[in-house]
Amino acid sequence: MAKFNFRFNSVKKVKEALEKKAQKELAQIDLFISQHEQLKQKLIEEVNSIRMSVYDKKISASELRFLSQYKNSLHHKIDENDKEINKLKVKKSEKVEEVIQKTIEKKMMTKLEEKHIEEFNITENRNELKNFDELAVQKFARIKK
């Protein structure tokens, strides 16, 4: 029996590699989003600690002005961080679509390979039966002689 050789095997391997690459990029984007959300949480905690420190003790006007400016800069950083998170989420949704597309392409190649294997097996079985029939006819012809 002959060995099956899928003629689109190299294409299938490329599709699999592209899918893995897209999945890695998606995981990287998820990591970036997580890091930015952690940073945002730290900044919010810093703003809250400044707010609480102002209520706890007496502060001079210059210190109050400094803390106010610092708090404003933290709010600005939080806003920038939110913008970056939104950009990353858009990028993530695009990458999810890409991963879905790559997965579909890989599944198509797998289905094609399965179909080719099935056709190969049918052809091989047909050839095997033909050979058995020939052997039976030859054996029958020898016995008749």
C-alpha positions as CSV (number, residue, x, y, z in Angstrom):
1,M,0.0,0.0,0.0
2,A,1.4,3.4,-1.0
3,K,2.0,6.2,1.6
4,F,-0.4,9.2,1.6
5,N,1.3,12.5,0.7
6,F,-0.8,15.6,1.1
7,R,0.3,17.9,-1.8
8,F,-0.8,21.1,0.1
9,N,1.1,20.2,3.3
10,S,3.4,23.2,3.0
11,V,0.5,25.5,2.6
12,K,-1.2,23.9,5.6
13,K,2.0,24.4,7.7
14,V,2.2,28.0,6.7
15,K,-1.5,28.5,7.7
16,E,-0.8,26.9,11.1
17,A,2.2,29.1,11.6
18,L,0.3,32.2,10.7
19,E,-2.5,31.2,13.1
20,K,0.0,30.7,15.9
21,K,1.6,34.0,15.2
22,A,-1.7,35.8,15.3
23,Q,-2.6,34.1,18.6
24,K,0.8,35.2,20.1
25,E,0.1,38.8,19.0
26,L,-3.3,38.6,20.5
27,A,-1.9,37.3,23.8
28,Q,0.7,40.2,23.7
29,I,-2.1,42.8,23.3
30,D,-4.0,41.2,26.2
31,L,-0.9,41.5,28.3
32,F,-0.4,45.2,27.3
33,I,-4.1,45.9,28.2
34,S,-3.7,44.2,31.5
35,Q,-0.5,46.2,32.3
36,H,-2.2,49.5,31.4
37,E,-5.2,48.7,33.5
38,Q,-2.9,47.9,36.5
39,L,-1.1,51.2,35.9
40,K,-4.5,53.0,35.8
41,Q,-5.5,51.4,39.0
42,K,-2.3,52.5,40.7
43,L,-2.8,56.1,39.4
44,I,-6.3,56.1,40.8
45,E,-5.1,54.9,44.1
46,E,-2.4,57.6,44.2
47,V,-5.1,60.3,43.5
48,N,-7.2,58.9,46.3
49,S,-4.3,58.9,48.7
50,I,-3.6,62.5,47.8
51,R,-7.2,63.4,48.4
52,M,-7.2,61.6,51.8
53,S,-3.9,63.2,52.8
54,V,-5.3,66.7,52.3
55,Y,-8.2,66.0,54.7
56,D,-6.0,64.5,57.4
57,K,-3.7,67.4,58.2
58,K,-3.3,71.2,57.9
59,I,-1.5,72.1,54.7
60,S,0.0,75.4,53.6
61,A,-1.3,77.1,50.4
62,S,1.8,76.3,48.4
63,E,1.6,72.6,49.4
64,L,-2.1,72.6,48.5
65,R,-1.3,74.2,45.1
66,F,1.5,71.6,44.6
67,L,-0.8,68.7,45.5
68,S,-3.5,70.1,43.2
69,Q,-1.1,70.3,40.3
70,Y,0.2,66.8,41.0
71,K,-3.4,65.5,41.2
72,N,-4.1,67.2,37.9
73,S,-1.0,65.6,36.3
74,L,-2.2,62.2,37.6
75,H,-5.6,62.8,36.1
76,H,-3.9,63.6,32.8
77,K,-1.9,60.4,33.0
78,I,-5.1,58.5,33.7
79,D,-6.8,60.0,30.7
80,E,-3.8,59.2,28.4
81,N,-3.8,55.7,29.8
82,D,-7.5,55.3,29.1
83,K,-6.9,56.4,25.5
84,E,-4.1,53.8,25.2
85,I,-6.3,51.1,26.6
86,N,-9.1,52.0,24.1
87,K,-6.5,51.9,21.2
88,L,-5.4,48.5,22.5
89,K,-8.9,47.2,22.7
90,V,-9.6,48.3,19.1
91,K,-6.4,46.5,18.1
92,K,-7.4,43.5,20.1
93,S,-10.8,43.2,18.3
94,E,-9.0,43.5,15.0
95,K,-6.6,40.8,16.0
96,V,-9.4,38.5,17.3
97,E,-11.0,38.8,13.8
98,E,-7.6,37.9,12.3
99,V,-7.2,34.9,14.5
100,I,-10.7,33.7,13.6
101,Q,-9.9,34.1,9.9
102,K,-6.6,32.2,10.3
103,T,-8.4,29.4,12.3
104,I,-11.0,29.1,9.5
105,E,-8.3,28.9,6.9
106,K,-6.5,26.2,8.9
107,K,-9.7,24.2,9.4
108,M,-10.3,24.4,5.6
109,M,-6.9,22.9,4.9
110,T,-7.5,20.2,7.5
111,K,-10.8,19.3,6.0
112,L,-9.2,19.3,2.5
113,E,-6.5,17.0,3.8
114,E,-9.1,14.7,5.4
115,K,-11.0,14.6,2.1
116,H,-7.8,13.8,0.2
117,I,-7.0,11.0,2.7
118,E,-10.5,9.6,2.2
119,E,-10.2,9.7,-1.6
120,F,-6.7,8.1,-1.4
121,N,-8.0,5.3,0.8
122,I,-10.9,4.6,-1.5
123,T,-8.5,4.5,-4.5
124,E,-6.1,2.2,-2.6
125,N,-8.9,-0.1,-1.6
126,R,-10.2,-0.2,-5.2
127,N,-6.7,-1.1,-6.5
128,E,-6.3,-3.7,-3.8
129,L,-9.6,-5.3,-4.7
130,K,-8.6,-5.2,-8.4
131,N,-5.3,-7.0,-7.6
132,F,-7.1,-9.6,-5.5
133,D,-9.5,-10.2,-8.4
134,E,-6.6,-10.6,-10.8
135,L,-4.9,-13.1,-8.5
136,A,-8.1,-15.0,-8.1
137,V,-8.6,-15.2,-11.9
138,Q,-5.0,-16.3,-12.4
139,K,-5.3,-19.0,-9.7
140,F,-8.6,-20.1,-11.2
141,A,-7.0,-20.2,-14.7
142,R,-4.1,-22.4,-13.4
143,I,-6.5,-24.8,-11.7
144,K,-8.5,-25.2,-15.0
145,K,-5.4,-26.1,-17.0
